[in-house]
Amino acid sequence: MNRIIIFDTAHHALWAEEVAKNAGVAAEVVPAPEQSDAKCGLALEVLPEGLDELLAALDKEGITYRVNA
């Protein structure tokens, strides 16, 4: 099952997509799930096998995120 990463701003969501691309992790910007506590309408969907690598890259860049449960 794909994982959804949510952000406080659309800027962070789009920046995270670029970070994923640069890290070679397949990810796509999608609408944030309605039940999430996202503060913007965008989220990033990523395959489970790329999640840990992407989260490490987001941490390195200082991008604030939450993984939607």
BABAMI-636557 format. One record per residue: residue number from 1; x, y, z of N, C-alpha, C in turn; chain. Coordinates in steps of 0.2 Angstrom, whole numbers. Example, Ala and Ser with C-alpha at 12.3 -4.5 7.8 and 13.67 -1.06 7.14 Angstrom:
% residues 2
@k->1&n_c1->66&n_c2->-28&n_c3->39&ca_c1->62&ca_c2->-22&ca_c3->39&c_c1->66&c_c2->-16&c_c3->39&c->A
@k->2&n_c1->64&n_c2->-11&n_c3->35&ca_c1->68&ca_c2->-5&ca_c3->36&c_c1->64&c_c2->0&c_c3->39&c->A
***
This chain:
% residues 69
@k->1&n_c1->4&n_c2->-6&n_c3->0&ca_c1->0&ca_c2->0&ca_c3->0&c_c1->4&c_c2->6&c_c3->0&c->A
@k->2&n_c1->3&n_c2->11&n_c3->-5&ca_c1->7&ca_c2->17&ca_c3->-5&c_c1->6&c_c2->21&c_c3->1&c->A
@k->3&n_c1->11&n_c2->25&n_c3->3&ca_c1->11&ca_c2->29&ca_c3->9&c_c1->10&c_c2->36&c_c3->7&c->A
@k->4&n_c1->6&n_c2->40&n_c3->11&ca_c1->5&ca_c2->47&ca_c3->10&c_c1->8&c_c2->52&c_c3->15&c->A
@k->5&n_c1->12&n_c2->56&n_c3->12&ca_c1->16&ca_c2->61&ca_c3->17&c_c1->12&c_c2->68&c_c3->16&c->A
@k->6&n_c1->10&n_c2->71&n_c3->22&ca_c1->7&ca_c2->77&ca_c3->21&c_c1->11&c_c2->83&c_c3->24&c->A
@k->7&n_c1->9&n_c2->89&n_c3->22&ca_c1->14&ca_c2->95&ca_c3->23&c_c1->9&c_c2->101&c_c3->26&c->A
@k->8&n_c1->13&n_c2->106&n_c3->28&ca_c1->9&ca_c2->112&ca_c3->31&c_c1->8&c_c2->117&c_c3->25&c->A
@k->9&n_c1->12&n_c2->116&n_c3->20&ca_c1->12&ca_c2->121&ca_c3->14&c_c1->12&c_c2->118&c_c3->8&c->A
@k->10&n_c1->9&n_c2->121&n_c3->3&ca_c1->10&ca_c2->118&ca_c3->-4&c_c1->17&c_c2->118&c_c3->-6&c->A
@k->11&n_c1->21&n_c2->124&n_c3->-4&ca_c1->28&ca_c2->124&ca_c3->-6&c_c1->32&c_c2->118&c_c3->-4&c->A
@k->12&n_c1->31&n_c2->116&n_c3->3&ca_c1->34&ca_c2->110&ca_c3->5&c_c1->32&c_c2->104&c_c3->1&c->A
@k->13&n_c1->26&n_c2->103&n_c3->-1&ca_c1->24&ca_c2->97&ca_c3->-5&c_c1->28&c_c2->97&c_c3->-11&c->A
@k->14&n_c1->28&n_c2->103&n_c3->-15&ca_c1->31&ca_c2->103&ca_c3->-21&c_c1->39&c_c2->102&c_c3->-20&c->A
@k->15&n_c1->42&n_c2->105&n_c3->-15&ca_c1->49&ca_c2->104&ca_c3->-14&c_c1->51&c_c2->97&c_c3->-12&c->A
@k->16&n_c1->46&n_c2->94&n_c3->-9&ca_c1->47&ca_c2->87&ca_c3->-7&c_c1->47&c_c2->82&c_c3->-13&c->A
@k->17&n_c1->43&n_c2->84&n_c3->-18&ca_c1->42&ca_c2->81&ca_c3->-24&c_c1->49&c_c2->81&c_c3->-28&c->A
@k->18&n_c1->52&n_c2->87&n_c3->-28&ca_c1->59&ca_c2->88&ca_c3->-31&c_c1->64&c_c2->84&c_c3->-28&c->A
@k->19&n_c1->64&n_c2->84&n_c3->-21&ca_c1->69&ca_c2->80&ca_c3->-17&c_c1->68&c_c2->73&c_c3->-19&c->A
@k->20&n_c1->62&n_c2->70&n_c3->-19&ca_c1->61&ca_c2->63&ca_c3->-21&c_c1->64&c_c2->62&c_c3->-28&c->A
@k->21&n_c1->63&n_c2->66&n_c3->-33&ca_c1->65&ca_c2->65&ca_c3->-39&c_c1->73&c_c2->65&c_c3->-39&c->A
@k->22&n_c1->76&n_c2->70&n_c3->-36&ca_c1->83&ca_c2->70&ca_c3->-35&c_c1->86&c_c2->64&c_c3->-32&c->A
@k->23&n_c1->82&n_c2->61&n_c3->-27&ca_c1->84&ca_c2->55&ca_c3->-23&c_c1->83&c_c2->48&c_c3->-27&c->A
@k->24&n_c1->79&n_c2->49&n_c3->-33&ca_c1->78&ca_c2->43&ca_c3->-37&c_c1->72&c_c2->39&c_c3->-34&c->A
@k->25&n_c1->68&n_c2->42&n_c3->-30&ca_c1->62&ca_c2->39&ca_c3->-27&c_c1->56&c_c2->41&c_c3->-31&c->A
@k->26&n_c1->52&n_c2->36&n_c3->-33&ca_c1->46&ca_c2->37&ca_c3->-36&c_c1->41&c_c2->40&c_c3->-31&c->A
@k->27&n_c1->38&n_c2->46&n_c3->-33&ca_c1->33&ca_c2->50&ca_c3->-29&c_c1->29&c_c2->54&c_c3->-33&c->A
@k->28&n_c1->23&n_c2->56&n_c3->-31&ca_c1->18&ca_c2->60&ca_c3->-35&c_c1->14&c_c2->64&c_c3->-30&c->A
@k->29&n_c1->14&n_c2->70&n_c3->-32&ca_c1->9&ca_c2->75&ca_c3->-28&c_c1->2&c_c2->73&c_c3->-30&c->A
@k->30&n_c1->-2&n_c2->73&n_c3->-24&ca_c1->-9&ca_c2->71&ca_c3->-25&c_c1->-13&c_c2->75&c_c3->-20&c->A
@k->31&n_c1->-19&n_c2->75&n_c3->-20&ca_c1->-23&ca_c2->79&ca_c3->-16&c_c1->-22&c_c2->76&c_c3->-9&c->A
@k->32&n_c1->-22&n_c2->80&n_c3->-4&ca_c1->-21&ca_c2->78&ca_c3->3&c_c1->-28&c_c2->74&c_c3->5&c->A
@k->33&n_c1->-28&n_c2->69&n_c3->9&ca_c1->-34&ca_c2->65&ca_c3->11&c_c1->-38&c_c2->70&c_c3->15&c->A
@k->34&n_c1->-45&n_c2->70&n_c3->14&ca_c1->-49&ca_c2->74&ca_c3->18&c_c1->-48&c_c2->73&c_c3->26&c->A
@k->35&n_c1->-47&n_c2->66&n_c3->28&ca_c1->-47&ca_c2->65&ca_c3->35&c_c1->-40&c_c2->66&c_c3->38&c->A
@k->36&n_c1->-35&n_c2->69&n_c3->34&ca_c1->-29&ca_c2->70&ca_c3->37&c_c1->-29&c_c2->77&c_c3->40&c->A
@k->37&n_c1->-24&n_c2->79&n_c3->44&ca_c1->-24&ca_c2->86&ca_c3->47&c_c1->-19&c_c2->90&c_c3->43&c->A
@k->38&n_c1->-19&n_c2->89&n_c3->36&ca_c1->-14&ca_c2->93&ca_c3->32&c_c1->-17&c_c2->100&c_c3->32&c->A
@k->39&n_c1->-12&n_c2->105&n_c3->32&ca_c1->-14&ca_c2->112&ca_c3->32&c_c1->-14&c_c2->115&c_c3->25&c->A
@k->40&n_c1->-12&n_c2->111&n_c3->20&ca_c1->-13&ca_c2->113&ca_c3->13&c_c1->-16&c_c2->107&c_c3->10&c->A
@k->41&n_c1->-18&n_c2->108&n_c3->4&ca_c1->-22&ca_c2->103&ca_c3->0&c_c1->-18&c_c2->98&c_c3->-4&c->A
@k->42&n_c1->-11&n_c2->98&n_c3->-3&ca_c1->-7&ca_c2->94&ca_c3->-7&c_c1->-3&c_c2->89&c_c3->-2&c->A
@k->43&n_c1->-2&n_c2->83&n_c3->-5&ca_c1->2&ca_c2->78&ca_c3->-1&c_c1->6&c_c2->74&c_c3->-6&c->A
@k->44&n_c1->11&n_c2->70&n_c3->-4&ca_c1->15&ca_c2->66&ca_c3->-8&c_c1->14&c_c2->59&c_c3->-7&c->A
@k->45&n_c1->12&n_c2->55&n_c3->-13&ca_c1->11&ca_c2->48&ca_c3->-12&c_c1->18&c_c2->45&c_c3->-14&c->A
@k->46&n_c1->20&n_c2->40&n_c3->-10&ca_c1->26&ca_c2->36&ca_c3->-12&c_c1->25&c_c2->29&c_c3->-10&c->A
@k->47&n_c1->29&n_c2->25&n_c3->-14&ca_c1->29&ca_c2->17&ca_c3->-13&c_c1->32&c_c2->16&c_c3->-7&c->A
@k->48&n_c1->30&n_c2->11&n_c3->-3&ca_c1->32&ca_c2->9&ca_c3->3&c_c1->40&c_c2->8&c_c3->3&c->A
@k->49&n_c1->43&n_c2->5&n_c3->-2&ca_c1->50&ca_c2->3&ca_c3->-3&c_c1->54&c_c2->9&c_c3->-3&c->A
@k->50&n_c1->51&n_c2->15&n_c3->-5&ca_c1->55&ca_c2->21&ca_c3->-6&c_c1->54&c_c2->26&c_c3->0&c->A
@k->51&n_c1->50&n_c2->24&n_c3->5&ca_c1->48&ca_c2->29&ca_c3->10&c_c1->54&c_c2->30&c_c3->15&c->A
@k->52&n_c1->57&n_c2->26&n_c3->17&ca_c1->63&ca_c2->27&ca_c3->22&c_c1->68&c_c2->32&c_c3->19&c->A
@k->53&n_c1->70&n_c2->30&n_c3->12&ca_c1->75&ca_c2->34&ca_c3->9&c_c1->72&c_c2->41&c_c3->8&c->A
@k->54&n_c1->66&n_c2->42&n_c3->6&ca_c1->63&ca_c2->49&ca_c3->5&c_c1->63&c_c2->53&c_c3->12&c->A
@k->55&n_c1->60&n_c2->49&n_c3->17&ca_c1->60&ca_c2->53&ca_c3->24&c_c1->67&c_c2->55&c_c3->26&c->A
@k->56&n_c1->72&n_c2->51&n_c3->25&ca_c1->79&ca_c2->53&ca_c3->26&c_c1->81&c_c2->60&c_c3->22&c->A
@k->57&n_c1->79&n_c2->60&n_c3->16&ca_c1->81&ca_c2->65&ca_c3->11&c_c1->77&c_c2->71&c_c3->13&c->A
@k->58&n_c1->71&n_c2->71&n_c3->15&ca_c1->67&ca_c2->76&ca_c3->18&c_c1->69&c_c2->79&c_c3->24&c->A
@k->59&n_c1->71&n_c2->75&n_c3->29&ca_c1->75&ca_c2->77&ca_c3->35&c_c1->81&c_c2->81&c_c3->34&c->A
@k->60&n_c1->85&n_c2->78&n_c3->29&ca_c1->91&ca_c2->82&ca_c3->27&c_c1->90&c_c2->89&c_c3->24&c->A
@k->61&n_c1->85&n_c2->90&n_c3->21&ca_c1->83&ca_c2->96&ca_c3->18&c_c1->79&c_c2->101&c_c3->23&c->A
@k->62&n_c1->77&n_c2->98&n_c3->28&ca_c1->73&ca_c2->102&ca_c3->33&c_c1->66&c_c2->103&c_c3->31&c->A
@k->63&n_c1->63&n_c2->99&n_c3->28&ca_c1->56&ca_c2->99&ca_c3->26&c_c1->52&c_c2->96&c_c3->31&c->A
@k->64&n_c1->47&n_c2->100&n_c3->34&ca_c1->43&ca_c2->98&ca_c3->39&c_c1->37&c_c2->94&c_c3->35&c->A
@k->65&n_c1->36&n_c2->88&n_c3->38&ca_c1->31&ca_c2->83&ca_c3->35&c_c1->28&c_c2->79&c_c3->41&c->A
@k->66&n_c1->22&n_c2->75&n_c3->39&ca_c1->20&ca_c2->70&ca_c3->43&c_c1->17&c_c2->64&c_c3->39&c->A
@k->67&n_c1->19&n_c2->58&n_c3->41&ca_c1->17&ca_c2->52&ca_c3->37&c_c1->9&c_c2->51&c_c3->39&c->A
@k->68&n_c1->5&n_c2->51&n_c3->34&ca_c1->-2&ca_c2->50&ca_c3->36&c_c1->-3&c_c2->42&c_c3->38&c->A
@k->69&n_c1->-6&n_c2->41&n_c3->44&ca_c1->-7&ca_c2->34&ca_c3->46&c_c1->-13&c_c2->31&c_c3->42&c->A
***
